[in-house]
Amino acid sequence: MFDAFPWLLGLSVVALVWWQAMGAKTHARNAALAACEEAEVTFIDELAFKGLSIGRDAHGRPCIKRRYGFEFYRRGDRRYAGTIEMHAERVAHVQLDPYPI
């Protein structure tokens, strides 16, 4: 019975990390959709994972930072890029590249 304990513990940790990553991606996608709607542009692509790091959030607590990229368009003639930075499962920053009004 105790031979399986390390495997179960490892599997549990992997499942927890995966579950948190999926939650963070969902929050990031919702933030991208909201930012595009507010800027009156059209969100056209799913999120692309750009990077992962460990840092501190706004309160100084350690957290996992994730960075996602996405694309949008204004009138359909050209794509523009956007980025979202997540601290754990909270949206820290959303940025849309400059686009013509």
C-alpha positions, 0 to 999 in steps of 0.5 A: 500500500505504501509503495503506491503513495508517492505515485498517488501524491505525484499524480495528485500534484500534477492534476492540481497544477493542470486544474489551476492552469485550465482555470487561469486560461479560462479567466484569461480568455474571459478578460481578453473577450471583455477587453476586445468588447470594451475596445470595440474590436473583434477577438479572433483567436484562441489564447496562445500560451507564451510563458510561465514564471514564478514571482510575486503578486500585487500583495507581495505573495509568491505566485505563478505568473502566466502570459498568454497572447491573442489576436484581434482585428478592427475592420477585418483588414489586419490582425493585431496582437494582445497579451494577458498577464495572469498572477495565479488565477487573477488577471494582472494586466491586459494589453492591446497593441495599437490599432487604427480607430 
